[in-house]
Amino acid sequence: MILILSTNQETTTNEVVKWLKALGKAFIRIHEDELFEIKVYQNRIFLQSQRNRFFIEDITSVWYRRGGLQFMRKEYDNPSINAYMNETQYWLEDYVIKMLETKKHINKQSNSHLNKLLVLEQAKKAGLKVPEYYLAENTDQLIVNKTITKSIAENIILKSVGSFSEGILYTSLIKEKERENFFITFFQEMIEKDFEVRAFYLHGKIWATAIFSQNDKKTQLDHRKYNHEIPNRNVRYNLPKEVKEKTHTLMQQLDINCGSIDFIKNKNDFYFLEINPVGQFLGLSSICNYLLEKEIAEYL
Amino acid sequence: MKKKLKEKNKLPLTLKYIENFRDVSTEIQNSHKLNYLVSKEYQTDFLMRIQPTKPLVRLL
């Protein structure tokens, strides 16, 4: 039995489910709002929520897509009993999560969120080229029109901020210096790009797409600022063996076996930008006929 | 830093460059009901009703 940890409204999961059904593979899908109770029946641990009930030992593989297992915790009146029971329940939950992660899996709940700054450090150690970056509270050392800023946080869509009902933090070029100091901000050298490469990594294999976003002013800095009228041209692309090997090393160091990885191609160099373990890949999979949803279903 | 967002503490410069992502119109809010189905088989209430079209050239 395959266990899918995802969210209810997640299109990629639906597409993988389609393939699981075609391949005749049984699965259990867990949503973000499910609360599980850990129970034991004849010495066998099972999890039970409002929607699902399954034995841990019946799970053969796990796909961590989004969300995650959440548990119901019992509370106790006596504060020290409560603290003790809290810890007991924590270890039981940890045991369940780690037991599931020992099975065949695609990504893990316990390391699904990446620290972008540490990933860049690791990427350099793995031998990948990384544009120069630094953190700063002012623009004193900054080179205007040659430096970009982007979010340190994963979540870049903010609801009800300023005049926007939904605002987004794209990668932006710094066009002027600031007089005042600000909160610690991530800055990076802007690399002139021949084109962008978005790669999908699964267990040592890489499927890449070249995104010709450099000729459109709208998508020049961030291809996610889609031009729906004249979309960027996207084609299958083969990354050099050396870049593939270094990416594989990086993924192994980070203990992630699936994710979307962004590169910039500049002359003969490939600059590593970032990894998104839970990124969207359906669009590129469809355009390049990669059938990545099938690859995932087959791997599980 | 031209203040688009008023906060008592300082914000990263990245937030100065915040852009509009989309307007939450009733159409978007209701698209969930219009374009998606509840599916027991797929264990979701978000199964897309219509498949997006794929240009023939991409099928080659």
Interface residues (C-beta under 8 A of the other chain):
Chain A: N8 Q9 E10 T11 T13 N14 V17 K18 K21 I28 R29 H31 R51 T139 T149 K150 S151 I152 I157 L158 V161 G162 S163 F164 S165 E166 G167 I168 L169 Y170 S172 I174 E178 R179 E180 N181 F182 F183 I184 T185 F186 K225 S286 I287 N289
Chain B: M1 K4 L5 N9 K10 L11 P12 L13 T14 L15 Y17 I18 E19 N20 F21 R22 D23 V24 H32 Y36 E41 Y42 Q43 T44 D45 F46 L47 M48 P52 K54 R58 L59
